[in-house]
């Protein structure tokens, strides 16, 4: 028997997350960082290049969609790795919605089991501040058009 539509979500007490700067969410082979033209324009402006140059140097077409390119091995090309093992994003202030909303993706919050599976790969899940349901649901709405 399923829960009624008006039942609170399983994460009604919120979910803890603090980025551990491990870079695992920015790497995968293959991986996709879906971007809109508006996001591309913001990143291009941040990098100080034209949208056309950005598209030629940093985008790939996957079907009808656009994704940021990856380095060999699967890292997003904007993922910076330091000698101490921590990572940073070269376009962090203007990173795509997909990146901004990690780990609050539909695939991760659909159930406690899915959340625990994501936590097995992400050391930041279950740590740090508890994000309230309103924050989680805003992230889910922001990603509503992404197949995450």
Chimera marker file (.cmm) of the C-alpha trace (Angstrom):
<marker_set name="trace">
<marker id="1" x="0.000" y="0.000" z="0.000" r="1" g="1" b="0" radius="0.5"/>
<marker id="2" x="1.424" y="3.396" z="-0.956" r="1" g="1" b="0" radius="0.5"/>
<marker id="3" x="1.359" y="6.559" z="1.127" r="1" g="1" b="0" radius="0.5"/>
<marker id="4" x="-1.415" y="9.084" z="0.469" r="1" g="1" b="0" radius="0.5"/>
<marker id="5" x="-0.563" y="11.952" z="-1.885" r="1" g="1" b="0" radius="0.5"/>
<marker id="6" x="-0.735" y="14.454" z="0.989" r="1" g="1" b="0" radius="0.5"/>
<marker id="7" x="1.620" y="12.471" z="3.233" r="1" g="1" b="0" radius="0.5"/>
<marker id="8" x="4.838" y="14.295" z="4.090" r="1" g="1" b="0" radius="0.5"/>
<marker id="9" x="7.896" y="13.184" z="2.123" r="1" g="1" b="0" radius="0.5"/>
<marker id="10" x="10.178" y="10.631" z="3.751" r="1" g="1" b="0" radius="0.5"/>
<marker id="11" x="12.729" y="13.448" z="4.162" r="1" g="1" b="0" radius="0.5"/>
<marker id="12" x="10.291" y="15.659" z="6.096" r="1" g="1" b="0" radius="0.5"/>
<marker id="13" x="12.911" y="16.152" z="8.836" r="1" g="1" b="0" radius="0.5"/>
<marker id="14" x="15.403" y="17.373" z="6.227" r="1" g="1" b="0" radius="0.5"/>
<marker id="15" x="18.597" y="15.838" z="4.880" r="1" g="1" b="0" radius="0.5"/>
<marker id="16" x="22.157" y="16.529" z="5.952" r="1" g="1" b="0" radius="0.5"/>
<marker id="17" x="24.758" y="17.443" z="3.371" r="1" g="1" b="0" radius="0.5"/>
<marker id="18" x="28.033" y="19.376" z="3.261" r="1" g="1" b="0" radius="0.5"/>
<marker id="19" x="30.336" y="19.200" z="0.260" r="1" g="1" b="0" radius="0.5"/>
<marker id="20" x="33.479" y="17.227" z="1.100" r="1" g="1" b="0" radius="0.5"/>
<marker id="21" x="35.248" y="18.540" z="-2.035" r="1" g="1" b="0" radius="0.5"/>
<marker id="22" x="36.010" y="15.000" z="-3.177" r="1" g="1" b="0" radius="0.5"/>
<marker id="23" x="34.969" y="15.635" z="-6.797" r="1" g="1" b="0" radius="0.5"/>
<marker id="24" x="33.061" y="12.374" z="-7.160" r="1" g="1" b="0" radius="0.5"/>
<marker id="25" x="29.918" y="14.192" z="-8.289" r="1" g="1" b="0" radius="0.5"/>
<marker id="26" x="31.989" y="15.891" z="-11.008" r="1" g="1" b="0" radius="0.5"/>
<marker id="27" x="33.443" y="12.735" z="-12.463" r="1" g="1" b="0" radius="0.5"/>
<marker id="28" x="32.078" y="9.729" z="-14.260" r="1" g="1" b="0" radius="0.5"/>
<marker id="29" x="32.797" y="7.969" z="-17.484" r="1" g="1" b="0" radius="0.5"/>
<marker id="30" x="30.645" y="8.783" z="-19.269" r="1" g="1" b="0" radius="0.5"/>
<marker id="31" x="29.046" y="11.563" z="-17.331" r="1" g="1" b="0" radius="0.5"/>
<marker id="32" x="26.863" y="14.390" z="-18.410" r="1" g="1" b="0" radius="0.5"/>
<marker id="33" x="26.575" y="17.926" z="-17.125" r="1" g="1" b="0" radius="0.5"/>
<marker id="34" x="23.515" y="19.131" z="-18.969" r="1" g="1" b="0" radius="0.5"/>
<marker id="35" x="23.516" y="22.845" z="-19.693" r="1" g="1" b="0" radius="0.5"/>
<marker id="36" x="21.050" y="25.319" z="-21.102" r="1" g="1" b="0" radius="0.5"/>
<marker id="37" x="22.041" y="28.113" z="-23.465" r="1" g="1" b="0" radius="0.5"/>
<marker id="38" x="21.497" y="30.600" z="-20.635" r="1" g="1" b="0" radius="0.5"/>
<marker id="39" x="23.914" y="28.644" z="-18.425" r="1" g="1" b="0" radius="0.5"/>
<marker id="40" x="26.434" y="28.479" z="-21.279" r="1" g="1" b="0" radius="0.5"/>
<marker id="41" x="26.183" y="32.239" z="-21.705" r="1" g="1" b="0" radius="0.5"/>
<marker id="42" x="26.836" y="32.816" z="-17.981" r="1" g="1" b="0" radius="0.5"/>
<marker id="43" x="29.838" y="30.462" z="-17.975" r="1" g="1" b="0" radius="0.5"/>
<marker id="44" x="31.249" y="32.036" z="-21.145" r="1" g="1" b="0" radius="0.5"/>
<marker id="45" x="30.919" y="35.501" z="-19.617" r="1" g="1" b="0" radius="0.5"/>
<marker id="46" x="32.613" y="34.260" z="-16.416" r="1" g="1" b="0" radius="0.5"/>
<marker id="47" x="35.495" y="32.866" z="-18.498" r="1" g="1" b="0" radius="0.5"/>
<marker id="48" x="35.749" y="36.076" z="-20.528" r="1" g="1" b="0" radius="0.5"/>
<marker id="49" x="35.065" y="34.403" z="-23.877" r="1" g="1" b="0" radius="0.5"/>
<marker id="50" x="32.295" y="34.590" z="-26.425" r="1" g="1" b="0" radius="0.5"/>
<marker id="51" x="29.426" y="32.148" z="-26.352" r="1" g="1" b="0" radius="0.5"/>
<marker id="52" x="30.549" y="30.836" z="-29.752" r="1" g="1" b="0" radius="0.5"/>
<marker id="53" x="34.083" y="30.194" z="-28.475" r="1" g="1" b="0" radius="0.5"/>
<marker id="54" x="32.697" y="28.565" z="-25.328" r="1" g="1" b="0" radius="0.5"/>
<marker id="55" x="30.488" y="26.279" z="-27.408" r="1" g="1" b="0" radius="0.5"/>
<marker id="56" x="33.371" y="25.215" z="-29.654" r="1" g="1" b="0" radius="0.5"/>
<marker id="57" x="35.777" y="24.590" z="-26.787" r="1" g="1" b="0" radius="0.5"/>
<marker id="58" x="33.605" y="23.299" z="-23.961" r="1" g="1" b="0" radius="0.5"/>
<marker id="59" x="30.373" y="21.729" z="-25.238" r="1" g="1" b="0" radius="0.5"/>
<marker id="60" x="29.357" y="18.476" z="-26.805" r="1" g="1" b="0" radius="0.5"/>
<marker id="61" x="26.023" y="17.538" z="-28.271" r="1" g="1" b="0" radius="0.5"/>
<marker id="62" x="24.356" y="14.437" z="-26.832" r="1" g="1" b="0" radius="0.5"/>
<marker id="63" x="21.238" y="13.756" z="-28.854" r="1" g="1" b="0" radius="0.5"/>
<marker id="64" x="19.274" y="16.981" z="-28.777" r="1" g="1" b="0" radius="0.5"/>
<marker id="65" x="20.966" y="18.257" z="-25.622" r="1" g="1" b="0" radius="0.5"/>
<marker id="66" x="24.189" y="19.990" z="-24.653" r="1" g="1" b="0" radius="0.5"/>
<marker id="67" x="26.662" y="18.757" z="-22.074" r="1" g="1" b="0" radius="0.5"/>
<marker id="68" x="29.967" y="20.104" z="-20.818" r="1" g="1" b="0" radius="0.5"/>
<marker id="69" x="32.951" y="18.171" z="-22.117" r="1" g="1" b="0" radius="0.5"/>
<marker id="70" x="34.893" y="15.715" z="-20.002" r="1" g="1" b="0" radius="0.5"/>
<marker id="71" x="38.567" y="15.033" z="-19.702" r="1" g="1" b="0" radius="0.5"/>
<marker id="72" x="39.859" y="11.514" z="-20.397" r="1" g="1" b="0" radius="0.5"/>
<marker id="73" x="38.842" y="9.438" z="-17.384" r="1" g="1" b="0" radius="0.5"/>
<marker id="74" x="35.555" y="11.246" z="-16.924" r="1" g="1" b="0" radius="0.5"/>
<marker id="75" x="36.323" y="14.417" z="-14.952" r="1" g="1" b="0" radius="0.5"/>
<marker id="76" x="34.337" y="17.497" z="-15.899" r="1" g="1" b="0" radius="0.5"/>
<marker id="77" x="36.809" y="19.765" z="-17.613" r="1" g="1" b="0" radius="0.5"/>
<marker id="78" x="36.130" y="22.462" z="-15.023" r="1" g="1" b="0" radius="0.5"/>
<marker id="79" x="37.012" y="20.206" z="-12.089" r="1" g="1" b="0" radius="0.5"/>
<marker id="80" x="40.291" y="21.311" z="-10.524" r="1" g="1" b="0" radius="0.5"/>
<marker id="81" x="42.190" y="18.756" z="-8.441" r="1" g="1" b="0" radius="0.5"/>
<marker id="82" x="44.771" y="19.901" z="-5.904" r="1" g="1" b="0" radius="0.5"/>
<marker id="83" x="47.784" y="18.003" z="-4.578" r="1" g="1" b="0" radius="0.5"/>
<marker id="84" x="46.026" y="17.541" z="-1.220" r="1" g="1" b="0" radius="0.5"/>
<marker id="85" x="43.209" y="15.597" z="-2.877" r="1" g="1" b="0" radius="0.5"/>
<marker id="86" x="40.591" y="18.327" z="-2.594" r="1" g="1" b="0" radius="0.5"/>
<marker id="87" x="38.755" y="19.664" z="-5.582" r="1" g="1" b="0" radius="0.5"/>
<marker id="88" x="37.254" y="22.927" z="-6.716" r="1" g="1" b="0" radius="0.5"/>
<marker id="89" x="35.209" y="24.080" z="-9.661" r="1" g="1" b="0" radius="0.5"/>
<marker id="90" x="36.720" y="26.584" z="-12.081" r="1" g="1" b="0" radius="0.5"/>
<marker id="91" x="33.246" y="28.002" z="-12.779" r="1" g="1" b="0" radius="0.5"/>
<marker id="92" x="31.752" y="27.565" z="-9.291" r="1" g="1" b="0" radius="0.5"/>
<marker id="93" x="29.955" y="30.947" z="-9.092" r="1" g="1" b="0" radius="0.5"/>
<marker id="94" x="28.133" y="30.216" z="-12.379" r="1" g="1" b="0" radius="0.5"/>
<marker id="95" x="27.998" y="26.421" z="-12.318" r="1" g="1" b="0" radius="0.5"/>
<marker id="96" x="24.953" y="24.804" z="-13.946" r="1" g="1" b="0" radius="0.5"/>
<marker id="97" x="21.759" y="24.057" z="-12.009" r="1" g="1" b="0" radius="0.5"/>
<marker id="98" x="22.589" y="20.347" z="-12.178" r="1" g="1" b="0" radius="0.5"/>
<marker id="99" x="25.748" y="21.029" z="-10.181" r="1" g="1" b="0" radius="0.5"/>
<marker id="100" x="24.149" y="23.566" z="-7.833" r="1" g="1" b="0" radius="0.5"/>
<marker id="101" x="21.477" y="21.142" z="-6.737" r="1" g="1" b="0" radius="0.5"/>
<marker id="102" x="23.603" y="18.055" z="-5.973" r="1" g="1" b="0" radius="0.5"/>
<marker id="103" x="22.737" y="15.842" z="-4.077" r="1" g="1" b="0" radius="0.5"/>
<marker id="104" x="19.076" y="16.859" z="-4.076" r="1" g="1" b="0" radius="0.5"/>
<marker id="105" x="18.241" y="15.154" z="-7.364" r="1" g="1" b="0" radius="0.5"/>
<marker id="106" x="15.116" y="13.089" z="-7.999" r="1" g="1" b="0" radius="0.5"/>
<marker id="107" x="17.220" y="9.954" z="-8.368" r="1" g="1" b="0" radius="0.5"/>
<marker id="108" x="18.744" y="10.500" z="-4.923" r="1" g="1" b="0" radius="0.5"/>
<marker id="109" x="15.720" y="11.587" z="-2.896" r="1" g="1" b="0" radius="0.5"/>
<marker id="110" x="13.052" y="9.269" z="-4.272" r="1" g="1" b="0" radius="0.5"/>
<marker id="111" x="13.514" y="6.968" z="-1.270" r="1" g="1" b="0" radius="0.5"/>
<marker id="112" x="15.709" y="6.397" z="1.780" r="1" g="1" b="0" radius="0.5"/>
<marker id="113" x="17.321" y="3.513" z="-0.092" r="1" g="1" b="0" radius="0.5"/>
<marker id="114" x="18.238" y="5.800" z="-3.016" r="1" g="1" b="0" radius="0.5"/>
<marker id="115" x="19.624" y="8.403" z="-0.580" r="1" g="1" b="0" radius="0.5"/>
<marker id="116" x="21.745" y="5.766" z="1.148" r="1" g="1" b="0" radius="0.5"/>
<marker id="117" x="23.046" y="4.532" z="-2.211" r="1" g="1" b="0" radius="0.5"/>
<marker id="118" x="24.067" y="8.090" z="-3.110" r="1" g="1" b="0" radius="0.5"/>
<marker id="119" x="25.705" y="8.429" z="0.318" r="1" g="1" b="0" radius="0.5"/>
<marker id="120" x="27.833" y="5.370" z="-0.417" r="1" g="1" b="0" radius="0.5"/>
<marker id="121" x="29.455" y="7.342" z="-3.243" r="1" g="1" b="0" radius="0.5"/>
<marker id="122" x="29.372" y="10.827" z="-1.699" r="1" g="1" b="0" radius="0.5"/>
<marker id="123" x="31.081" y="11.425" z="1.653" r="1" g="1" b="0" radius="0.5"/>
<marker id="124" x="29.226" y="14.723" z="2.109" r="1" g="1" b="0" radius="0.5"/>
<marker id="125" x="25.806" y="13.079" z="2.326" r="1" g="1" b="0" radius="0.5"/>
<marker id="126" x="24.806" y="12.688" z="5.948" r="1" g="1" b="0" radius="0.5"/>
<marker id="127" x="27.288" y="15.327" z="7.113" r="1" g="1" b="0" radius="0.5"/>
<marker id="128" x="26.989" y="19.006" z="7.840" r="1" g="1" b="0" radius="0.5"/>
<marker id="129" x="23.841" y="21.078" z="8.092" r="1" g="1" b="0" radius="0.5"/>
<marker id="130" x="20.380" y="19.630" z="7.685" r="1" g="1" b="0" radius="0.5"/>
<marker id="131" x="18.645" y="21.098" z="4.653" r="1" g="1" b="0" radius="0.5"/>
<marker id="132" x="14.906" y="21.515" z="5.189" r="1" g="1" b="0" radius="0.5"/>
<marker id="133" x="12.310" y="20.017" z="2.836" r="1" g="1" b="0" radius="0.5"/>
<marker id="134" x="11.666" y="23.433" z="1.231" r="1" g="1" b="0" radius="0.5"/>
<marker id="135" x="15.303" y="23.612" z="0.089" r="1" g="1" b="0" radius="0.5"/>
<marker id="136" x="15.233" y="20.031" z="-1.176" r="1" g="1" b="0" radius="0.5"/>
<marker id="137" x="11.999" y="20.610" z="-3.070" r="1" g="1" b="0" radius="0.5"/>
<marker id="138" x="13.310" y="23.853" z="-4.600" r="1" g="1" b="0" radius="0.5"/>
<marker id="139" x="16.272" y="21.845" z="-5.942" r="1" g="1" b="0" radius="0.5"/>
<marker id="140" x="13.909" y="19.193" z="-7.287" r="1" g="1" b="0" radius="0.5"/>
<marker id="141" x="11.814" y="21.850" z="-9.045" r="1" g="1" b="0" radius="0.5"/>
<marker id="142" x="14.932" y="23.494" z="-10.494" r="1" g="1" b="0" radius="0.5"/>
<marker id="143" x="15.938" y="20.132" z="-11.968" r="1" g="1" b="0" radius="0.5"/>
<marker id="144" x="12.405" y="19.279" z="-13.098" r="1" g="1" b="0" radius="0.5"/>
<marker id="145" x="13.395" y="19.156" z="-16.736" r="1" g="1" b="0" radius="0.5"/>
<marker id="146" x="16.582" y="17.147" z="-16.240" r="1" g="1" b="0" radius="0.5"/>
<marker id="147" x="16.714" y="13.340" z="-16.434" r="1" g="1" b="0" radius="0.5"/>
<marker id="148" x="18.614" y="12.856" z="-13.193" r="1" g="1" b="0" radius="0.5"/>
<link id1="1" id2="2" r="1" g="1" b="0" radius="0.2"/>
<link id1="2" id2="3" r="1" g="1" b="0" radius="0.2"/>
<link id1="3" id2="4" r="1" g="1" b="0" radius="0.2"/>
<link id1="4" id2="5" r="1" g="1" b="0" radius="0.2"/>
<link id1="5" id2="6" r="1" g="1" b="0" radius="0.2"/>
<link id1="6" id2="7" r="1" g="1" b="0" radius="0.2"/>
<link id1="7" id2="8" r="1" g="1" b="0" radius="0.2"/>
<link id1="8" id2="9" r="1" g="1" b="0" radius="0.2"/>
<link id1="9" id2="10" r="1" g="1" b="0" radius="0.2"/>
<link id1="10" id2="11" r="1" g="1" b="0" radius="0.2"/>
<link id1="11" id2="12" r="1" g="1" b="0" radius="0.2"/>
<link id1="12" id2="13" r="1" g="1" b="0" radius="0.2"/>
<link id1="13" id2="14" r="1" g="1" b="0" radius="0.2"/>
<link id1="14" id2="15" r="1" g="1" b="0" radius="0.2"/>
<link id1="15" id2="16" r="1" g="1" b="0" radius="0.2"/>
<link id1="16" id2="17" r="1" g="1" b="0" radius="0.2"/>
<link id1="17" id2="18" r="1" g="1" b="0" radius="0.2"/>
<link id1="18" id2="19" r="1" g="1" b="0" radius="0.2"/>
<link id1="19" id2="20" r="1" g="1" b="0" radius="0.2"/>
<link id1="20" id2="21" r="1" g="1" b="0" radius="0.2"/>
<link id1="21" id2="22" r="1" g="1" b="0" radius="0.2"/>
<link id1="22" id2="23" r="1" g="1" b="0" radius="0.2"/>
<link id1="23" id2="24" r="1" g="1" b="0" radius="0.2"/>
<link id1="24" id2="25" r="1" g="1" b="0" radius="0.2"/>
<link id1="25" id2="26" r="1" g="1" b="0" radius="0.2"/>
<link id1="26" id2="27" r="1" g="1" b="0" radius="0.2"/>
<link id1="27" id2="28" r="1" g="1" b="0" radius="0.2"/>
<link id1="28" id2="29" r="1" g="1" b="0" radius="0.2"/>
<link id1="29" id2="30" r="1" g="1" b="0" radius="0.2"/>
<link id1="30" id2="31" r="1" g="1" b="0" radius="0.2"/>
<link id1="31" id2="32" r="1" g="1" b="0" radius="0.2"/>
<link id1="32" id2="33" r="1" g="1" b="0" radius="0.2"/>
<link id1="33" id2="34" r="1" g="1" b="0" radius="0.2"/>
<link id1="34" id2="35" r="1" g="1" b="0" radius="0.2"/>
<link id1="35" id2="36" r="1" g="1" b="0" radius="0.2"/>
<link id1="36" id2="37" r="1" g="1" b="0" radius="0.2"/>
<link id1="37" id2="38" r="1" g="1" b="0" radius="0.2"/>
<link id1="38" id2="39" r="1" g="1" b="0" radius="0.2"/>
<link id1="39" id2="40" r="1" g="1" b="0" radius="0.2"/>
<link id1="40" id2="41" r="1" g="1" b="0" radius="0.2"/>
<link id1="41" id2="42" r="1" g="1" b="0" radius="0.2"/>
<link id1="42" id2="43" r="1" g="1" b="0" radius="0.2"/>
<link id1="43" id2="44" r="1" g="1" b="0" radius="0.2"/>
<link id1="44" id2="45" r="1" g="1" b="0" radius="0.2"/>
<link id1="45" id2="46" r="1" g="1" b="0" radius="0.2"/>
<link id1="46" id2="47" r="1" g="1" b="0" radius="0.2"/>
<link id1="47" id2="48" r="1" g="1" b="0" radius="0.2"/>
<link id1="48" id2="49" r="1" g="1" b="0" radius="0.2"/>
<link id1="49" id2="50" r="1" g="1" b="0" radius="0.2"/>
<link id1="50" id2="51" r="1" g="1" b="0" radius="0.2"/>
<link id1="51" id2="52" r="1" g="1" b="0" radius="0.2"/>
<link id1="52" id2="53" r="1" g="1" b="0" radius="0.2"/>
<link id1="53" id2="54" r="1" g="1" b="0" radius="0.2"/>
<link id1="54" id2="55" r="1" g="1" b="0" radius="0.2"/>
<link id1="55" id2="56" r="1" g="1" b="0" radius="0.2"/>
<link id1="56" id2="57" r="1" g="1" b="0" radius="0.2"/>
<link id1="57" id2="58" r="1" g="1" b="0" radius="0.2"/>
<link id1="58" id2="59" r="1" g="1" b="0" radius="0.2"/>
<link id1="59" id2="60" r="1" g="1" b="0" radius="0.2"/>
<link id1="60" id2="61" r="1" g="1" b="0" radius="0.2"/>
<link id1="61" id2="62" r="1" g="1" b="0" radius="0.2"/>
<link id1="62" id2="63" r="1" g="1" b="0" radius="0.2"/>
<link id1="63" id2="64" r="1" g="1" b="0" radius="0.2"/>
<link id1="64" id2="65" r="1" g="1" b="0" radius="0.2"/>
<link id1="65" id2="66" r="1" g="1" b="0" radius="0.2"/>
<link id1="66" id2="67" r="1" g="1" b="0" radius="0.2"/>
<link id1="67" id2="68" r="1" g="1" b="0" radius="0.2"/>
<link id1="68" id2="69" r="1" g="1" b="0" radius="0.2"/>
<link id1="69" id2="70" r="1" g="1" b="0" radius="0.2"/>
<link id1="70" id2="71" r="1" g="1" b="0" radius="0.2"/>
<link id1="71" id2="72" r="1" g="1" b="0" radius="0.2"/>
<link id1="72" id2="73" r="1" g="1" b="0" radius="0.2"/>
<link id1="73" id2="74" r="1" g="1" b="0" radius="0.2"/>
<link id1="74" id2="75" r="1" g="1" b="0" radius="0.2"/>
<link id1="75" id2="76" r="1" g="1" b="0" radius="0.2"/>
<link id1="76" id2="77" r="1" g="1" b="0" radius="0.2"/>
<link id1="77" id2="78" r="1" g="1" b="0" radius="0.2"/>
<link id1="78" id2="79" r="1" g="1" b="0" radius="0.2"/>
<link id1="79" id2="80" r="1" g="1" b="0" radius="0.2"/>
<link id1="80" id2="81" r="1" g="1" b="0" radius="0.2"/>
<link id1="81" id2="82" r="1" g="1" b="0" radius="0.2"/>
<link id1="82" id2="83" r="1" g="1" b="0" radius="0.2"/>
<link id1="83" id2="84" r="1" g="1" b="0" radius="0.2"/>
<link id1="84" id2="85" r="1" g="1" b="0" radius="0.2"/>
<link id1="85" id2="86" r="1" g="1" b="0" radius="0.2"/>
<link id1="86" id2="87" r="1" g="1" b="0" radius="0.2"/>
<link id1="87" id2="88" r="1" g="1" b="0" radius="0.2"/>
<link id1="88" id2="89" r="1" g="1" b="0" radius="0.2"/>
<link id1="89" id2="90" r="1" g="1" b="0" radius="0.2"/>
<link id1="90" id2="91" r="1" g="1" b="0" radius="0.2"/>
<link id1="91" id2="92" r="1" g="1" b="0" radius="0.2"/>
<link id1="92" id2="93" r="1" g="1" b="0" radius="0.2"/>
<link id1="93" id2="94" r="1" g="1" b="0" radius="0.2"/>
<link id1="94" id2="95" r="1" g="1" b="0" radius="0.2"/>
<link id1="95" id2="96" r="1" g="1" b="0" radius="0.2"/>
<link id1="96" id2="97" r="1" g="1" b="0" radius="0.2"/>
<link id1="97" id2="98" r="1" g="1" b="0" radius="0.2"/>
<link id1="98" id2="99" r="1" g="1" b="0" radius="0.2"/>
<link id1="99" id2="100" r="1" g="1" b="0" radius="0.2"/>
<link id1="100" id2="101" r="1" g="1" b="0" radius="0.2"/>
<link id1="101" id2="102" r="1" g="1" b="0" radius="0.2"/>
<link id1="102" id2="103" r="1" g="1" b="0" radius="0.2"/>
<link id1="103" id2="104" r="1" g="1" b="0" radius="0.2"/>
<link id1="104" id2="105" r="1" g="1" b="0" radius="0.2"/>
<link id1="105" id2="106" r="1" g="1" b="0" radius="0.2"/>
<link id1="106" id2="107" r="1" g="1" b="0" radius="0.2"/>
<link id1="107" id2="108" r="1" g="1" b="0" radius="0.2"/>
<link id1="108" id2="109" r="1" g="1" b="0" radius="0.2"/>
<link id1="109" id2="110" r="1" g="1" b="0" radius="0.2"/>
<link id1="110" id2="111" r="1" g="1" b="0" radius="0.2"/>
<link id1="111" id2="112" r="1" g="1" b="0" radius="0.2"/>
<link id1="112" id2="113" r="1" g="1" b="0" radius="0.2"/>
<link id1="113" id2="114" r="1" g="1" b="0" radius="0.2"/>
<link id1="114" id2="115" r="1" g="1" b="0" radius="0.2"/>
<link id1="115" id2="116" r="1" g="1" b="0" radius="0.2"/>
<link id1="116" id2="117" r="1" g="1" b="0" radius="0.2"/>
<link id1="117" id2="118" r="1" g="1" b="0" radius="0.2"/>
<link id1="118" id2="119" r="1" g="1" b="0" radius="0.2"/>
<link id1="119" id2="120" r="1" g="1" b="0" radius="0.2"/>
<link id1="120" id2="121" r="1" g="1" b="0" radius="0.2"/>
<link id1="121" id2="122" r="1" g="1" b="0" radius="0.2"/>
<link id1="122" id2="123" r="1" g="1" b="0" radius="0.2"/>
<link id1="123" id2="124" r="1" g="1" b="0" radius="0.2"/>
<link id1="124" id2="125" r="1" g="1" b="0" radius="0.2"/>
<link id1="125" id2="126" r="1" g="1" b="0" radius="0.2"/>
<link id1="126" id2="127" r="1" g="1" b="0" radius="0.2"/>
<link id1="127" id2="128" r="1" g="1" b="0" radius="0.2"/>
<link id1="128" id2="129" r="1" g="1" b="0" radius="0.2"/>
<link id1="129" id2="130" r="1" g="1" b="0" radius="0.2"/>
<link id1="130" id2="131" r="1" g="1" b="0" radius="0.2"/>
<link id1="131" id2="132" r="1" g="1" b="0" radius="0.2"/>
<link id1="132" id2="133" r="1" g="1" b="0" radius="0.2"/>
<link id1="133" id2="134" r="1" g="1" b="0" radius="0.2"/>
<link id1="134" id2="135" r="1" g="1" b="0" radius="0.2"/>
<link id1="135" id2="136" r="1" g="1" b="0" radius="0.2"/>
<link id1="136" id2="137" r="1" g="1" b="0" radius="0.2"/>
<link id1="137" id2="138" r="1" g="1" b="0" radius="0.2"/>
<link id1="138" id2="139" r="1" g="1" b="0" radius="0.2"/>
<link id1="139" id2="140" r="1" g="1" b="0" radius="0.2"/>
<link id1="140" id2="141" r="1" g="1" b="0" radius="0.2"/>
<link id1="141" id2="142" r="1" g="1" b="0" radius="0.2"/>
<link id1="142" id2="143" r="1" g="1" b="0" radius="0.2"/>
<link id1="143" id2="144" r="1" g="1" b="0" radius="0.2"/>
<link id1="144" id2="145" r="1" g="1" b="0" radius="0.2"/>
<link id1="145" id2="146" r="1" g="1" b="0" radius="0.2"/>
<link id1="146" id2="147" r="1" g="1" b="0" radius="0.2"/>
<link id1="147" id2="148" r="1" g="1" b="0" radius="0.2"/>
</marker_set>
